[in-house]
Amino acid sequence: MASAKRYRSILGIILLAACGSLQAALPAAIADANGESTVALPSLADMLERANPAVVNIATRSTVVEHNRLLADPFFRRFFNIPESRRRYRRTQSAGSGVVVDAAKGYIVTNNHVIDGADEITVGLSDGRTLEAELVGRDPQVDLALLKVSAQNLVAIQFADSAALRVGDFVVAIGNPFGLNQTVTSGIVSALGRSGLGIEGYEDFIQTDAPINPGNSGGALVDLRGDLVGINTAIYAPSGGNVGIGFAIPANMTAAIIAELIENGEVNRGYVGAVVQPLNRELAKAFDVLPADGAPAGVVVVDVQPASSAEKAGLTPGDVIVQMGDKKITSVADFENQAAVMFIGDRLDIVLVRQGEQQTLTLEIFADTQEQVAGQRITPRLNGVVLQNLSAADDLGGGVVVAEVMINSSAYAYGLRSGDIIVGANRNTVTDIAELREAVRRDNRRLMLRVYRNGRFGPITIR
């Protein structure tokens, strides 16, 4: 009996500690048989009453071609005189979530993959209204899209500073999983700065164990105040459903992309022009930046592209970049994620260590006016690659020449070489850099190239 009382006492302490951690949750009263309030328990209900109306359901319809390998072959159609009209089409529909970010102007943010290829986009509000939406712009490399609706009495969400998030913070996911409107799940931030997953071109994900399922994409990840900390984007789902690992795009990155889409209708992302690599202990010691205790922080510049923004700013190989703007740079992922929110015309200070001394340079992102284009401007998978257009008068009818490939780049590791001519990407014909960029924009989950080399065609897949 004594041990049972002690167990109940310990259990009570644990429950009180758990309840105390939800300081932002407001109490809800429980009434006894006489209708009088007896006990107050923590609840997220009041917070959700404020946040839920800002989360919407998004339904899309699109027309797709039913692929038949023989009918898709132009030589087969020509040989058997099969007209183009014999292609079969079918209508598809899908559903996802979105978040109202500007009530006055009707702006709604969602994932690019939610609306990709859609002919019709419909937004369902929490009050039952259904609205037609227009696409303002999108950024496939970050997987964000901005929609606009015409309506009164919309409710917009407030943005939190996602840079202030810590592992262990409580978060709530709001969305429409499996078409079940206004579903709420809760959990914690289980990791920050997740990258290298191969989901998007630029990755700086918030990882959470708040259950996220198909249909949650584009929905809100909020803190206990109901402020937006991220846009739910992807899940790790070996079984097809939630297993406790979900990913969200940070609110700060989302806000930067939204501002660019509102202003320009597209993302004019700049290219720094510096090739960097991780700073290990040996390199840190060689460059005299090894801290007395702890791991080295920063990235080493190993190459600077000619006439690039980096060269004009004064960056040189051997510089150790430790900060860009307000963001500390501790890894290559930090460097690449900062590049995701750097647009043409932006200026920011770069703090670096050169020959043991700390310096600050001003980096201005210029438009690319060179005949040669850095592959990073097309996709991060072509980092370290320099491209230029092939004359359309060539026997190939055009293409993109690989002018240079850095030997430490992923593209080189997967087999791309200087002198290769790219004539196709992701099953699309490529005759110039513009078509290569469009092929990547349509499907940025992979990069399958068709390359002409030494009189022969062959495939190269860069992961």
C-alpha positions as CSV (number, residue, x, y, z in Angstrom):
1,M,0.0,0.0,0.0
2,A,2.8,2.4,0.9
3,S,4.6,1.6,-2.4
4,A,1.3,2.3,-4.3
5,K,0.9,5.7,-2.6
6,R,4.5,6.5,-3.4
7,Y,4.0,5.5,-7.1
8,R,0.9,7.8,-7.3
9,S,2.8,10.6,-5.7
10,I,5.7,10.3,-8.2
11,L,3.2,10.1,-11.1
12,G,1.5,13.2,-9.8
13,I,4.8,15.1,-9.8
14,I,5.5,14.0,-13.4
15,L,2.1,15.1,-14.6
16,L,2.4,18.5,-12.9
17,A,5.8,19.0,-14.5
18,A,4.4,18.1,-17.9
19,C,1.5,20.5,-17.4
20,G,3.8,23.2,-16.2
21,S,5.9,23.0,-19.4
22,L,2.8,24.1,-21.4
23,Q,2.9,27.7,-20.0
24,A,1.4,29.1,-23.2
25,A,-1.6,26.8,-23.1
26,L,-4.7,28.3,-21.5
27,P,-6.7,26.5,-18.8
28,A,-10.0,24.8,-19.6
29,A,-12.4,24.3,-16.7
30,I,-14.0,20.9,-16.0
31,A,-17.5,21.0,-14.4
32,D,-18.8,18.6,-11.8
33,A,-22.3,17.1,-11.6
34,N,-23.6,20.4,-10.3
35,G,-22.1,22.4,-13.1
36,E,-19.5,24.1,-10.9
37,S,-15.9,24.5,-12.0
38,T,-13.6,22.1,-10.2
39,V,-10.3,21.5,-11.9
40,A,-8.4,23.5,-14.6
41,L,-6.3,21.6,-17.1
42,P,-3.9,23.0,-19.8
43,S,-5.5,23.3,-23.2
44,L,-4.5,24.4,-26.7
45,A,-8.1,25.2,-27.6
46,D,-8.1,29.0,-27.3
47,M,-4.8,29.2,-29.2
48,L,-6.2,27.0,-32.0
49,E,-9.4,29.2,-32.2
50,R,-7.1,32.0,-33.3
51,A,-4.8,30.0,-35.6
52,N,-7.2,27.5,-37.3
53,P,-9.0,30.1,-39.5
54,A,-5.7,31.0,-41.2
55,V,-5.2,27.4,-42.4
56,V,-7.1,26.5,-45.6
57,N,-7.8,23.4,-47.7
58,I,-6.4,23.5,-51.2
59,A,-7.9,21.3,-54.0
60,T,-6.5,21.2,-57.5
61,R,-7.5,19.7,-60.8
62,S,-5.2,19.0,-63.7
63,T,-5.1,17.3,-67.1
64,V,-2.4,14.7,-67.7
65,V,-1.4,12.6,-70.7
66,E,-1.8,8.9,-70.2
67,H,1.7,7.7,-71.3
68,N,2.0,4.8,-73.7
69,R,5.6,4.2,-74.5
70,L,4.9,3.4,-78.1
71,L,2.4,6.2,-78.7
72,A,4.9,8.6,-77.1
73,D,7.6,7.7,-79.5
74,P,7.6,10.2,-82.4
75,F,9.2,7.7,-84.8
76,F,6.5,5.1,-84.0
77,R,3.7,7.7,-84.6
78,R,5.3,8.8,-87.9
79,F,5.9,5.3,-89.1
80,F,2.3,4.2,-88.5
81,N,0.9,7.6,-89.3
82,I,-0.7,8.0,-85.8
83,P,-2.0,11.6,-85.3
84,E,-1.2,13.6,-82.2
85,S,-4.9,13.7,-81.4
86,R,-4.7,10.0,-80.6
87,R,-3.0,10.8,-77.3
88,R,-5.3,10.0,-74.3
89,Y,-5.9,12.5,-71.5
90,R,-7.4,12.2,-68.1
91,R,-8.4,14.6,-65.3
92,T,-6.8,14.2,-61.9
93,Q,-7.4,15.9,-58.6
94,S,-5.4,16.3,-55.4
95,A,-5.6,18.0,-52.1
96,G,-3.3,19.8,-49.7
97,S,-3.2,22.7,-47.2
98,G,-2.3,26.4,-47.2
99,V,-1.9,29.3,-44.9
100,V,-3.3,32.8,-45.2
101,V,-0.3,35.2,-44.8
102,D,-2.0,38.5,-45.8
103,A,-5.7,38.9,-45.1
104,A,-6.1,42.3,-46.8
105,K,-4.5,41.2,-50.1
106,G,-5.7,37.6,-50.0
107,Y,-2.2,36.0,-50.2
108,I,-2.0,32.3,-49.3
109,V,1.3,30.3,-49.1
110,T,1.5,26.6,-49.8
111,N,3.9,24.0,-51.2
112,N,4.8,24.1,-54.9
113,H,4.2,20.3,-55.2
114,V,0.6,20.9,-54.0
115,I,-0.3,23.0,-57.0
116,D,2.3,21.9,-59.5
117,G,0.7,21.3,-62.9
118,A,-2.8,22.4,-61.7
119,D,-5.3,23.8,-64.2
120,E,-7.7,24.8,-61.4
121,I,-6.9,25.7,-57.8
122,T,-9.7,26.0,-55.2
123,V,-9.3,27.2,-51.6
124,G,-11.7,26.0,-48.9
125,L,-11.9,28.3,-45.8
126,S,-12.6,27.1,-42.3
127,D,-16.0,29.0,-42.4
128,G,-17.2,26.9,-45.3
129,R,-16.5,29.3,-48.2
130,T,-14.9,28.0,-51.4
131,L,-12.8,30.4,-53.5
132,E,-11.0,30.2,-56.8
133,A,-7.3,31.0,-56.5
134,E,-4.8,32.4,-58.9
135,L,-1.1,31.5,-58.8
136,V,1.1,34.5,-58.1
137,G,4.4,32.7,-58.3
138,R,6.4,29.8,-57.1
139,D,9.9,28.6,-56.1
140,P,10.3,24.9,-56.9
141,Q,13.8,24.8,-55.4
142,V,12.4,25.6,-51.9
143,D,9.0,24.0,-52.7
144,L,6.9,27.1,-52.0
145,A,4.1,28.7,-54.0
146,L,2.0,31.9,-53.4
147,L,-1.7,32.1,-54.3
148,K,-4.1,34.9,-54.2
149,V,-7.9,35.0,-53.6
150,S,-10.5,37.8,-53.6
151,A,-12.4,37.6,-50.3
152,Q,-13.4,39.6,-47.3
153,N,-12.9,38.7,-43.6
154,L,-9.9,36.5,-44.1
155,V,-7.8,35.7,-41.1
156,A,-4.0,35.8,-41.5
157,I,-1.4,34.0,-39.3
158,Q,1.3,35.8,-37.5
159,F,4.9,34.9,-38.2
160,A,7.3,33.9,-35.5
161,D,11.1,34.1,-35.6
162,S,12.0,30.6,-36.6
163,A,15.7,31.3,-35.9
164,A,14.8,31.4,-32.2
165,L,13.4,27.8,-32.3
166,R,15.2,25.3,-30.1
167,V,15.1,21.5,-30.1
168,G,12.5,20.5,-27.6
169,D,10.1,23.4,-28.2
170,F,6.5,22.4,-28.4
171,V,4.8,22.8,-31.8
172,V,1.4,22.1,-33.3
173,A,0.8,21.0,-37.0
174,I,-2.5,22.2,-38.6
175,G,-3.7,21.0,-41.9
176,N,-6.0,18.6,-43.9
177,P,-4.4,15.2,-43.9
178,F,-6.2,12.6,-46.0
179,G,-8.8,15.4,-46.8
180,L,-9.8,15.6,-43.1
181,N,-10.2,19.4,-42.7
182,Q,-8.8,21.3,-39.7
183,T,-6.9,18.4,-38.2
184,V,-4.5,19.3,-35.4
185,T,-1.6,17.3,-34.1
186,S,1.1,18.2,-31.5
187,G,4.7,17.4,-30.7
188,I,8.1,19.0,-30.3
189,V,10.9,20.2,-32.5
190,S,13.1,17.2,-32.7
191,A,15.9,18.6,-34.9
192,L,16.9,21.8,-36.7
193,G,18.7,22.6,-39.9
194,R,18.0,19.2,-41.5
195,S,19.6,19.1,-45.0
196,G,21.0,16.7,-47.5
197,L,17.8,14.7,-47.7
198,G,17.4,15.2,-51.5
199,I,13.9,16.5,-51.1
200,E,14.4,20.0,-52.4
201,G,17.1,22.0,-54.0
202,Y,17.7,24.1,-50.8
203,E,17.0,22.4,-47.5
204,D,17.0,23.8,-44.0
205,F,14.2,21.9,-42.5
206,I,12.6,21.9,-39.0
207,Q,12.2,18.3,-38.0
208,T,9.2,17.5,-35.8
209,D,7.5,14.5,-34.3
210,A,4.1,16.3,-34.5
211,P,2.2,13.8,-36.8
212,I,2.2,15.0,-40.4
213,N,0.5,12.9,-43.1
214,P,-0.4,13.2,-46.8
215,G,-2.6,16.3,-47.2
216,N,-0.7,18.2,-44.5
217,S,1.6,19.6,-47.1
218,G,1.5,23.4,-47.2
219,G,-0.2,23.6,-43.7
220,A,1.0,25.5,-40.7
221,L,3.5,24.4,-38.0
222,V,2.9,26.8,-35.1
223,D,4.2,27.5,-31.6
224,L,2.1,27.5,-28.5
225,R,1.2,31.2,-29.2
226,G,-0.3,30.2,-32.5
227,D,2.5,32.0,-34.5
228,L,3.8,30.4,-37.7
229,V,7.2,28.7,-37.3
230,G,7.2,26.6,-40.5
231,I,5.3,25.3,-43.5
232,N,4.7,21.5,-43.3
233,T,6.4,20.0,-46.4
234,A,7.5,16.4,-46.2
235,I,7.5,13.3,-44.1
236,Y,9.8,10.3,-43.7
237,A,7.3,7.5,-44.4
238,P,8.8,4.1,-45.3
239,S,5.3,2.6,-44.6
240,G,3.4,5.4,-46.4
241,G,2.2,7.2,-43.3
242,N,3.5,9.1,-40.3
243,V,6.3,7.5,-38.3
244,G,7.2,10.5,-36.2
245,I,9.6,12.3,-38.6
246,G,8.2,15.3,-40.4
247,F,9.8,18.3,-42.0
248,A,8.8,22.0,-42.3
249,I,10.3,24.9,-44.1
250,P,11.3,27.6,-41.6
251,A,9.1,30.7,-41.3
252,N,12.0,33.1,-41.9
253,M,12.9,31.4,-45.2
254,T,9.2,31.4,-46.1
255,A,8.8,35.1,-45.5
256,A,11.8,35.9,-47.7
257,I,10.5,33.9,-50.6
258,I,7.0,35.3,-50.2
259,A,8.4,38.9,-50.4
260,E,10.3,38.0,-53.6
261,L,7.3,36.4,-55.2
262,I,5.0,39.4,-54.4
263,E,7.5,41.8,-55.8
264,N,8.7,40.0,-58.9
265,G,6.3,37.1,-59.5
266,E,9.3,34.8,-59.5
267,V,12.5,34.2,-57.5
268,N,15.5,35.9,-58.9
269,R,17.9,34.0,-56.8
270,G,21.5,35.2,-57.0
271,Y,24.7,33.2,-57.2
272,V,27.6,33.9,-54.9
273,G,30.2,32.3,-57.2
274,A,32.2,30.8,-54.4
275,V,32.9,27.0,-54.1
276,V,33.2,26.0,-50.4
277,Q,34.0,22.9,-48.5
278,P,33.6,21.9,-44.8
279,L,36.2,23.0,-42.3
280,N,37.6,20.0,-40.5
281,R,40.1,20.1,-37.6
282,E,43.1,19.8,-39.9
283,L,42.1,22.6,-42.2
284,A,41.1,24.7,-39.2
285,K,44.6,24.3,-37.8
286,A,46.2,25.1,-41.1
287,F,44.2,28.3,-41.5
288,D,44.7,29.2,-37.8
289,V,41.0,29.2,-36.9
290,L,40.9,26.1,-34.7
291,P,39.2,27.1,-31.4
292,A,40.7,26.2,-28.1
293,D,37.8,24.0,-27.3
294,G,34.9,22.7,-29.4
295,A,34.6,21.9,-33.1
296,P,35.8,24.3,-35.8
297,A,33.1,26.5,-37.3
298,G,32.9,28.0,-40.8
299,V,33.5,26.9,-44.4
300,V,36.6,27.2,-46.6
301,V,36.5,28.9,-50.0
302,V,38.3,26.6,-52.4
303,D,37.4,28.4,-55.7
304,V,36.0,31.7,-56.8
305,Q,34.2,31.9,-60.2
306,P,35.6,34.7,-62.5
307,A,33.4,37.8,-62.8
308,S,31.1,36.5,-60.0
309,S,29.7,38.4,-57.1
310,A,32.2,36.6,-54.8
311,E,35.1,37.8,-56.9
312,K,33.8,41.4,-57.1
313,A,33.4,41.4,-53.3
314,G,37.1,40.3,-52.8
315,L,36.7,36.7,-51.7
316,T,39.7,34.5,-52.5
317,P,40.5,30.8,-52.1
318,G,41.6,30.0,-48.5
319,D,39.2,32.5,-46.9
320,V,37.2,30.9,-44.0
321,I,33.6,32.3,-44.0
322,V,32.1,32.3,-40.5
323,Q,29.1,34.6,-40.9
324,M,26.9,35.9,-43.7
325,G,24.6,38.8,-42.7
326,D,23.1,37.8,-39.3
327,K,23.5,34.0,-40.0
328,K,26.4,32.1,-38.4
329,I,28.0,29.8,-40.9
330,T,29.1,26.5,-39.4
331,S,28.7,24.1,-42.3
332,V,28.3,23.9,-46.1
333,A,24.5,23.5,-45.5
334,D,24.4,26.8,-43.7
335,F,26.2,28.5,-46.6
336,E,23.8,27.0,-49.2
337,N,20.7,27.8,-47.2
338,Q,21.8,31.4,-46.9
339,A,22.1,31.4,-50.7
340,A,18.4,30.3,-50.9
341,V,17.3,33.7,-49.7
342,M,19.9,35.9,-51.5
343,F,18.4,37.6,-54.5
344,I,19.7,39.9,-57.3
345,G,20.4,43.3,-55.9
346,D,20.8,42.1,-52.3
347,R,23.8,43.4,-50.2
348,L,25.1,41.8,-47.0
349,D,28.3,41.7,-45.0
350,I,30.4,38.5,-44.9
351,V,32.7,37.9,-41.9
352,L,35.7,35.8,-42.8
353,V,39.1,34.9,-41.5
354,R,42.1,35.4,-43.8
355,Q,45.6,34.5,-42.7
356,G,44.5,34.5,-39.1
357,E,42.8,37.9,-39.1
358,Q,39.1,38.5,-39.2
359,Q,37.8,40.8,-41.9
360,T,34.4,41.9,-43.2
361,L,33.5,42.2,-46.9
362,T,30.3,43.5,-48.5
363,L,28.8,41.0,-51.0
364,E,26.4,42.4,-53.6
365,I,24.5,39.9,-55.7
366,F,24.7,40.8,-59.4
367,A,22.6,39.6,-62.4
368,D,24.5,37.1,-64.5
369,T,25.5,39.0,-67.7
370,Q,28.3,36.5,-68.7
371,E,28.1,34.2,-71.7
372,Q,28.9,31.4,-69.3
373,V,26.5,30.5,-66.5
374,A,27.3,28.9,-63.2
375,G,25.4,25.6,-62.8
376,Q,24.5,26.6,-59.3
377,R,22.1,29.1,-60.8
378,I,20.2,26.3,-62.4
379,T,20.2,23.8,-59.5
380,P,22.5,23.1,-56.5
381,R,23.2,19.7,-58.1
382,L,25.3,21.5,-60.7
383,N,27.4,23.3,-58.1
384,G,30.9,23.6,-59.4
385,V,29.8,23.4,-63.1
386,V,30.1,26.2,-65.7
387,L,27.7,26.0,-68.6
388,Q,27.4,27.8,-72.0
389,N,25.0,27.6,-74.9
390,L,25.9,25.6,-78.0
391,S,25.2,27.2,-81.4
392,A,21.9,26.1,-82.8
393,A,23.7,25.8,-86.2
394,D,25.6,22.8,-84.8
395,D,24.7,19.3,-86.1
396,L,23.0,18.6,-82.8
397,G,20.6,21.4,-83.2
398,G,21.7,23.1,-80.0
399,G,22.5,22.1,-76.5
400,V,24.4,23.2,-73.4
401,V,28.1,22.8,-73.3
402,V,29.8,21.9,-70.0
403,A,32.6,24.4,-70.1
404,E,34.1,23.4,-66.7
405,V,33.5,20.9,-63.9
406,M,35.3,21.1,-60.5
407,I,36.8,17.7,-59.6
408,N,35.5,18.0,-56.1
409,S,31.9,18.6,-57.2
410,S,29.0,16.1,-57.1
411,A,28.5,16.5,-60.8
412,Y,32.1,15.3,-61.4
413,A,31.6,12.4,-59.0
414,Y,28.6,11.2,-61.0
415,G,30.4,11.4,-64.3
416,L,29.9,14.8,-65.9
417,R,33.0,16.1,-67.7
418,S,34.2,19.2,-69.4
419,G,33.2,19.2,-73.1
420,D,30.0,17.2,-72.5
421,I,27.0,18.5,-74.4
422,I,23.7,18.3,-72.5
423,V,20.9,17.7,-75.0
424,G,18.2,16.5,-72.5
425,A,17.2,16.8,-68.9
426,N,14.5,14.9,-66.9
427,R,13.1,13.5,-70.2
428,N,12.9,16.9,-71.8
429,T,14.8,18.1,-74.9
430,V,17.4,20.8,-74.1
431,T,18.7,23.2,-76.8
432,D,19.9,26.0,-74.5
433,I,20.3,27.1,-70.9
434,A,16.8,28.4,-70.7
435,E,15.3,25.0,-71.6
436,L,17.7,23.3,-69.1
437,R,16.5,25.7,-66.4
438,E,12.8,25.0,-67.2
439,A,13.3,21.2,-67.3
440,V,14.8,21.4,-63.8
441,R,12.1,23.7,-62.6
442,R,9.4,21.3,-63.7
443,D,10.9,18.5,-61.7
444,N,13.6,19.4,-59.2
445,R,13.5,16.1,-57.3
446,R,16.1,14.6,-59.6
447,L,18.5,15.5,-62.4
448,M,18.7,13.0,-65.2
449,L,20.8,14.3,-68.1
450,R,21.2,13.1,-71.6
451,V,24.8,13.9,-72.7
452,Y,26.6,13.8,-76.0
453,R,30.3,12.8,-75.7
454,N,32.8,11.6,-78.3
455,G,30.1,10.8,-80.9
456,R,27.9,8.9,-78.5
457,F,24.8,9.7,-76.3
458,G,24.5,8.5,-72.8
459,P,22.6,9.2,-69.5
460,I,24.1,10.8,-66.4
461,T,22.0,11.0,-63.2
462,I,23.2,13.5,-60.5
463,R,21.7,12.8,-57.1
